[in-house]
Amino acid sequence: MFFRGEMKARWTMCILCLHLADLADARETGRDTYDYIIDKGTGQCTEINEIEYNGEFPVRTEINTSGEKSNCSVFSAGSAGSVLANRLSENPEMRVLLLEAGGDESTRLNRIVPMMSALGLDGPAFWQYPTVPQNNTLLDLPERVANLAAGKLLGGSSMVNYLIYSRGSSLDYDGWESGGADGWGFEDVLPYFLKAENVQTPELKNSEYHSSDGPLGVSEPPHQKLGKHLMDAATELGIVEGDCNQPHLIGVCRTQLTTKRGKRHSTYHAYLKPAKHRSNLRILKNALVTKILIENGVATGVEYIIDTLPETAISNREVIVSAGAIGSPKLLMLSGIGPRDHLEELGIEVKSDLPVGENFQNQMSLALTTCIDRPGLTITMTDLISPKTIAKYITTGKGNNFYNANQIFFHQFFSLHFNVNLSISMSHICFDYLRLPMSSIIIFKGICHRKHGYSIFVQFVPSNQFSQRYFQHFRLENTTVPRKVSVQVFSLLHPKSRGTVQLHSTDPLEPPRVDPNYLDHPDDVTLFIKSIRYLANNILNTSSLGRIGAKLARPSSVCGDHVTDSDAYWECVIRHSASAGAQMSSTCKMGSTADPTTVVDPQLRVKGIDRLRVVDTSVMPDMISGNTNAPAIMIAEKAADIIKGN
C-alpha cells in the first residue's frame, strides 16, 4: 500500500523513464541497422533494414539450417559463451555456431541503466532453478525453497546482474593451481583479466592490475556522501583502502562495475555485438540445446529445439558447453556424462562416469539494517525522479548522480576465520553497503524507530524472494521518529557447505534437482556471527559513524525466544533470513585427470570424451573471493587461446 503522493511519484518515474529510454537509445553510437533472418524452408537470407516498433521489444531469431556443419558449436551466449564466440570467430577460417536458449533484451531500459538493474528480476530473461527444501536455512519459508536465477538471453547473467566487477584474490587462483589446475595460478590468469578490461576510471588506468586495451568497460560509480563516513570509519579501525581488484583483498575498496559511459557494459555489448555480423559466426536465439551428440567417445554436435522443432548441428572440431554452474552439468548428464549410478537410475546410457553436478558451491548473503539520524546521506524519491538528475544522465551518461551506478557503492573484505594471519589470508567475508531506497530489489522507503528496537516499513512492496523475506522480519511499531537507513549485506565468500545438481528426469525441459545444502557446515554459521559482531562492536562504534547516529537494527519478528544479541539469537536470525546468492560454481570441477573429483582437465576438456569442453564458472575448483562474472569472462578468454592454440 502506498499513498497518493507516492503513486504520483511512481507514475512520474515511469514517464521519465520512457523519455530516458528514447533519449538513451538516440545517444547510442554504432546502433545496428539490420539483421539477417534465414528462412528455414528455403535457406534464403532476407535483409531487414528497418524493424517497426510494435510496443514490445523485438526478439530477432537467425535460424540456421538443420545439420549445417561448423568448426565449433558453443552453448550458450552468456558471460563466457559471448566471449568465446567473439574470440574464436576472429579467425575467418573458423566457422562458429552460437546457440542461446533466450532472446535479445539489449534495448530494454533495465538492461541499460545501472541503477535499474534491480528491476525485472524474473520473466523470460531468466532461468529459474528452484532448490529442494533446505534443512538448515530458509526456515521462515513454508517450503524452505530458494529460487536460483541465471540469465537466459544474449549476454547471459552479465545482462541481468548487479554489474559488480570483482576478480577475487590471487590466493584463489594459486589455490586452484596447487590443487591440480596447472596453468591457472594468478600470474597465469592475470593477463586474461587485463586482455578483457577497458577500465574507464582515470585513477586506475596506470595500475599494473588494470588495462584500457580490452573490450569490457569497467568503472567506479560516483562517490556518495555516506561512503565518506564509512571510509572514515574504516580508517579509524586501521583498515586499508585499496583497489577491489588488487591481488590481496583484505581491506576496504570502492565498487567497480561493468559500465561504460554510464551504461551497463555486458559481454553482449563488449563481445557479441561487435562480432554478430561476421560471416563465419552464426547466432541462433531461442535455441535450447537438449543433448550433446557423442559417437565412439567423440562429441560430434548437438541436438536442439528452436521454435518447438528439433534440430541438429554438427561440429567437426569442438563442442563447447558454457551454460553455467547449473545448466552445464544438466546438459552433460542428459548426454550421458555424469555419475554412473544416477544416470543408470534414469535409464541414460553412460558415456563417461564422472562426478558431474557434485561440489556445488554458492555464496550466501545476510542483510542487516543500520539506522542513520543524519539527513541527506541516503537516496530520496525526490532524488530519483528529479528532472535535473535524469537530464544529466541522459546528456552525459556520467556525473555524481544515481542512474549510472548500481545500489552497492563500496565493499569491505575481511578475514575473520579462525585467527588466521590477516597479512596473507584470503578474505572470507565481504560487506556490501547499499543506499536506500534502491536496495537490491525495488524502490521502497525505510523508517527506523528509537523506541521499538528499530524496524522497517515497506511502502513499495518488493518484487523478489530476497526482499520479501528480508522485510518481513522488520515490523512497523511506531512511526513517530522517521530516520534514514543503510543496508549491509554480508556475503559468505568461501562456504564450507557443499551441494549437488542432479536430474529430475530425462526431460530436457524440466529443471534439474538442485540441493545447495546451505549452512550444513557449522563453520558457515560461526563466520556469519563473527561478522555481525564485528559490524556491531567495531564498525558501528567508530566516531565517524557515531556522528551520524548509526545503529544496528535487530529483527523484531523472529527469534524472540532467544536472548537478544546472544549467539543463539543470531544463529536463529541467520537460519531464518540468510538468502541464496547468485555466485554459483564448481559443478564440473577442473583439475588433474588423475583426480577422481574432477570433470575437466586444465585444458577444460571433459575427461573421457574427445572434442568436448566446458567453459564457465562450473569448472572452478573452488569459489573465488568475490562475484563470478569477471572470472567467467577470464576463463573464456583463456579458453579461447587454448582452443586456438590447439
N, C-alpha and C positions, 0 to 999 in steps of 0.2 A: 504494500500500500504506500502511495506517495501523495503529497499534497499538490494543490493546483499550481503553485509556483514551480514545483519540481517537474510537473508534467509539461509546463511551458518550456522549462529549460531543456527537457529531454527532446521535445519536438524541435526546438531551436537548434540543438546539437545535430539532429538528423538532417535538417535543412542545410545547415552549414556544411555538413559532411558531404552532401550531394554536390554542392558547389566545389568543395575541396577535391572531390573525385574528378570532376570535369577539368578543373584547372591543373591538377597534378598530372592528368593524362596529357594535356596540351603541352606541359612543360617537359614531358619525357622526350629524350633525344633518341634517335635511331629506332623509332617505332616501326614494327613490322607493317608492310603494306599488302602482303599477300601470303597465302598458304597454298599448299597443294593437297588436293583430295584425289586419291586414286580410286577409281570405280572398281569395285571388286569383280564385277561381271566381265568387263572388257579390259581392265588393266590400263585404261587410258587415263592420262593426267589432265585435270581441269584447273586452270589458274583462276584463283579468286582474288580480284583486285580490290574488292570492297565488301565488307561484311556489314549488313544493316543491323543496327541495334534494335532488338525487339523487347527490351525490358529485362532480359536475362543476360548473364554473362555467357558468351558462347564457349562451347567445348568443341574444338575442331579435331576431327579424327583423320589421320592419314592411314588408310588401310592398305596393308601390303598383301600381295597375292600369296595364297597358301602354298607352302612348300618352297618358297624362294630361299636360295642359299645366301649365307653371309659368312664372313670370316669369324665374327664374334657376335654372339647374342647376349644381351645384358637385360636382366630383370632385377630391379625396376629403376625408374628415373628419379630416385630420391637423392639424398645428400651425396652418397657415394656414386650411384649409377649415373647421375648427370655429369660428374667429373670424368668418369670412365668414357662416356660417350664422346665427350669433347676431346680428351687426350688421345684416345685410340683412333678417332677419325681424323686427327691431324695428318696421319699418313694417308694420302689419297688412294693408295693401293689396298687399303684395308676397308672392307665393307662391314659396317656396324649396324646391327638391328637393336633398337632400344624399345623394350615393351614396358608400358606403365598401365597399371590397373585403373588409375584415376584419370582425371581430366586436367584442364588448364584453368586455374583461377588467378592467374598473374595480374589481371586487371581489377580484381576486387579490392576495395578500399582497405579492408582489414588485412590484406596481404601486402599492402604497400606502406601504410603509415605505422611506424613502430609502436606508437602509443596505443594503437588499436589492436595490437597483437592478441589481447585477451578476449576479443570479441569473436564469436563464431568458432567455438571450440568443439563443435560436433558437426554432423551433416556428412554429405558425400565426400568431402575432402579428407576424411579421417577413416582409418581402420579402427574398429572398436573391438578390443580384446577383453572381455570380462574374465576376471580371475575366478578360481574356485574359492569357496568360502575359506577365510583365513582363521586360524585357531588362536593367534597371538596378538592380533591387532584388528582395527576397523570394528571394534566391539560396539560402537554406537550405531552401526548399521544393522538392520534386522537380518540381512543375509550375509553380512561381513564380506562383501564382494567389492573389489575395486574395478574400475573400468580403465584399462590401459589403452591409450590412443597413440596413433602414429600417422604421419602424413600420407595421404593417398591422392597424390596429384603430382604434376610436374614440379620437381624441386623437393618433393617429399617433405620431411619434417622441417627442413630449412625454410619452408614457406609458411609454416604454421607455428613455429616455436617462439620462445621469448627472446630470440636473437643473441643470446649470450655466446660470446667467443672466448672460450676457455680451454686451453690445451691440456691442463693438468700439470703435474710435477715431473721433472726429469727423472725422479726416482721411480715413477710409474713405469716408464719405458725401459729403464735399466733393469727393473724387476722382470719385465717381460723377457728381456734377453737372457738374464741369468736363469730364467725358468725354462729355457729351451727355444725361444723365438729368436734365433740367430739373425742379426741384421736389423733388429727393431729396438736397439738401445737409443737413448736420447740423441746422441750425436748422429745416429743414422736417420732418425725421423725429422730432426730439426730442419734440414734442407727442404723437406717437403711441406712443412708448415710455411716456410718462407716462400717457397715456389707458389703457393696458393694465395698468399696475402697481398693485399694492396692497402696498407694502412693509411688512413686519412688524417690522423691526429698529428699535428706538426711535432709535438714533443716526443713522439715515438719513432719518427722517421729515421733518425740516426742511430737507433738502438740496434745492436747486433742480433737481437731476438725478434726483429720485425723487418718487413720488406715492403717496398712500394711497387714492386715489379709484377706481382701476381694479379689474377682477375678478381679476387674476392675482397670487396670493400670491408674494412674494419675501422670503427671509430669509437671514441669515447663520447658518451652522451654529455649534454650540458651539465655543468656543476649546479647543484641545488643548495639552498640555504641550510637545510637540515644536515646535509652532508658535511658542512664546515664544523658543526658541533660534534658530529660523530668522529670526524677525523681528529679533532682536538682531544676527544676522549681517548682515542687510541694512542695519541702521543703521550698523554698523561700516564698511560699504562706501559709505556715503553715499547709499544707495538710499532714496527717499522712500516712506513708506507712504501709500496713498491709497484711494480708492474704485474698485473694479473697473469701475464704470460712469460714472466721470467722463470728460470729453471726451478727455483725453490719457492714454495708458496706459503710460507709461514708469515703472516702479517696482514696488512690491510691494503686494498687497492680499489681503484675506480673501475667500474664496469666497462668492458669493451664489448661492442655489439657489431653484428654483421650488417652494417648500414653504409650507405654511400649517398652523399648529397641529401641527407635527411630521410632517405627511404630504405626499406628493407632491401638487403642485397643477398638473396638466396643463391643456391647453386643453379637454380633455373636462370636467374639474371646473369650470374657471373660466368657460367659454363655452357648451359644448354642453349640459351637464346642466341649467343653469338655463333653457335655451330649448327643450328637446326636446319639451315638451308644448304648444308654441304651435300653434294650429290651422292657421297658414299655413306651417309648417315640416314637411316630410316627410323622414324619415331612413330610408334603405334600407341595411341592413347586408348583408354578404356579396354585394354587388353590384359586379361588376367591369365597368367601362366599357371597351369594346373599340374604339369608333370615335366620332368626332365627326361628326355629320351636317352636310354643307355643301352648300347649293344656291345656285348662281349667286354664289359668293363670300360667302355669309352662313351663319353657324352657326345651325342650327335645332333642334338637340337632340343626343342621344347614343344609341348602341346599347350595351346592357349585358347581362351574363349574371347571373342570380340563380337559385339552386337548379338549376343546369345548363341553364336555359332562357333563350333570347334574348328580350330585351325592348327597347322603345323609349321614350324620354322626350322630349317636345317642349318646347322653351323659346321663348317669344315675345319675350324681351328679351336675356338673356345666357347664354352657356355659359362657365363659369369652370373652368379646369384648375388644380388645386392638388395634384398628385401627386408633387412633389419633383423634385430635380435629375436623377433617372434616369427616374422614372415619367412626368413631364410630356413630355419630348422623345420618349419611346417612343410615347405616345398621339398626339402631334401627327404624328409620321411615319407611324403606322398610318393616319392620317386624310388623308394626302396633303400634309402641311405639313413641308417639310424640304429638304435638298439634292437638287436635281433628279437628278443622276447616281445617287445612292444609291437614291432612290425608284424611278426607272425601271429600275434593275437588278433590283429586286424585283417589278416589274410593278405598282407602285402609281401610280394617277393623281395627277399633281401638281396640287394646288390652290393652293399658294403656295411658290415656290422661296426658301427661307430657310435660314440656317446653323444649323438646329436640331441640338442634340447636340454642337456644337463648343464649344471654350473650357471644357471640363470642368475644374473645379478641386476639389482635396480636400487637406486638411492631412494631412501625415504625422507620425507620432509615433515617438519613440525612448525606450525605458525603460531607465534605468540604476539600479543599486542603491547605496545608501550604507549601510555597516555602522556600527552605533552600540553603544558599550560601556555607556552609562548605562541601567539598568533603569527600567521604569515609563513610558517615553516612547511606546511603541507598544502596540497592542491585543493582548491575550492571549485565548485561548479562555475563560479564567475571566471576563474582562470581557464577552465576547459572550453567555455563557449564564447570567450572574448573574441570579437571580430579582429581585433588587433593581433592577438596571438595566432589565429588561424591565417590571417593575411600574411604575416611574417613567414610562416612555414611554407605557404603556397608560393610566395615570390622568391624565397631564398633557399628553402629546404634546410635551413640551419638557424642557429641562434639560440639564445638561452630561453627556449620555450619548451612546452611539454610534448609536442607532437613528434619530434624527431628523436625521442628516447622511449625505451620501454619503461616499466614501472620500477625496475631494480636499478639503483644508482650507485651502490658500491657493495663490495664484499669484504668479509674478514675470514681469513683461513687460519684455523687453529689446529694444533696437535695437543689434545688433552688425554692422550691414550696411554695409560699405564706408565706414567713417569718417564717417557722416552726423552731422548736428548732433542730439545727443540731446534738446535742448530743444524741437525742433519735429518730430522724426521719429515716425512711427507705429512701433509695436512689430512686430518680425519674429519673435521667439521668445517663447513662453510656457513657463515651468517650472511644472508642476503637482506638488505634493508630496502623496504618498499615504501613508496609515498602513497598516501591515501588522498582522494578516494579511488584512484586507479590502483587496485591491488592486482593480484594475478587472475582476476576474474572479470568483473564488470563494474560500472560506476555505482558507488554507494557512498553514504556519509557515515562517519563514525562519531559517536558521542561516548565519552568516558565520564564516570561519576565518582565523586570523592567519598560518598557515604556508604556505598554498597559494593565495595570490592572491585570497582571498575568493570564496565561491561560495554557491549556494542549493540547498537540498534541499527538494523539493516532497513534502509528505506527503499533501496532499489534491489530487488531480490536477485541474488547471484545466480549464475547460469550453469554451473557445473558442480560435480560432486565435491571437489575440494572446498569450494566456497560455501556450499550449503552445510557441509559438516563443520567447517571452521566456525561459522557464525551461530550455529545452533547451541554452542557451548557458552555463549555470552548473552545474557538476558538483560533486557531493559528493566531497571528497577526504580530509577529516579531520574528525571530529565531536567533537574534544576541547574546543573552545572555543566554546560556544554564544553567539551575540550577537544583538542585535535589528537590524532593518533598516528603512529607509525607501526608497521608490521615487520617483525623479524622472522625470517624463515630459516630454520636450522636444516641443513642437508647433511645426511649421514653419507659421507663420500665413499667409505670402504666398509660396507656392511659385511659382517661375517656370516649372516644367514644366506643360504643358497636355495634356489628353487629349480623348477623344471618347466619345460614346454613339451607337451605331448599332443598326439592327435586324439580327437574325439571319435573320428570315423575316417573313412576313405573319401568322404565328400569334400572336394576342394573348396566348396562354398561355405562350409561350416567352420567357425572359428576354432582354433586349437584349444587344448586344455592347458591353461597357464596357472601354475601354482608358484607364486613368488616366495612363499614360506616366510613372509615378513616377520621380523622380530623374533624369529625362532631361537637365535643365539642370544643368551643373556647379556653379552658384552655390548650388543647394539643398544639395548635399553640403558645400560650403565653410562654409555657415552652420551646419550641424549640428556640424561640427568646432569652429568658433569657440565654439559654445555649450558643448560638452563641456569645452573648455579653460577657459572662464570659470567653470564649476562647479568643476572640479578645482583651478584655480590661484587663484581668488578666493574663491568662496563657502565651500568646504570648508577654506580656510586661515585663516578667521577664528577668533579666540579663542573666540567663542561656540560654534562647532561643535567646536573642538578640545577643549573641556572635556567633551564627551560622546563623544569618540573617533570622530568621523565620518570615515570613509574610503571613497573611491570603489572599488567592486568592478570588476575587469576581467573580461570574459568569458574563460573558460578553454578553451572547446571549439571556437572558431573563430579563424581569422586568426593561427594560431601561426607561420606563415611570415614574418610581418612583425615588425619591432622594436616591442615594446610601447610604446604612447603616441605613436608616430610618426603623422604624418598618414595614411600608407598603412594603418597598423593600424586607425585609427578609421574611415577610409573603408570598409575591409573589414567592420568591425562594422556600420556603418550600412547598407551594401548587403545584408548578410545579415539583420539583425534589426530594421530600421525597419519599422513597421507602418502599414497604411492607417488613416486617420482616418475620422470619421463626419460631417465638416463639408463636405458636397458642395454645389456651387453652379455657377451661371453658364452653364448649357447652353441657356438661352433668353434670351440677353443683352438687357437693357434699354438704350435709348439713342435717339439721333436716328433718325428714319425714313430720313434720307439716308445713314446709316452702314451699309455693306454687311455689317458683322459683327453687327448687332442683329437680334433676332427680334420684340421688342415695343417699343412706344413708351413714353414716360414715363407714359402713362395705362394701361399694361400691356395694351394692345390688340395682338393679333397682326397684324403687317403683312400687308396684302393680304386679310384676312378680317374681315368685319364681325361684330359681336356675339360676339366670342371674345376672352377674356383669359386670361393666365397669372398666377397669384398664388402664388408660393412662392419658395424660395431659388434656383430656376433662373434667375430674372430678374436676379439680382445681376450687375452688370457685372464686378465683381471680388470675390474673397473678402474678408471683413471680418477684423479682428484679434481673433478670439475664436470662440466657438461660435455656431452659426447659429439656434438655436431662438428666442431673443429677437428677432433681426432678422426671422425668418419671421413672427412674431406682429405686429411693427410693420408689415411690408409689407401684411399682411392688413387691419390696422386702417386704414391709409391708403387701400388699395384700396376698402374698403367705403365710405369717404367719397367717393372719386372716383365710384364707381358710383351711389351715391345722389344725388350732385350732378348727374350726367348724366341 
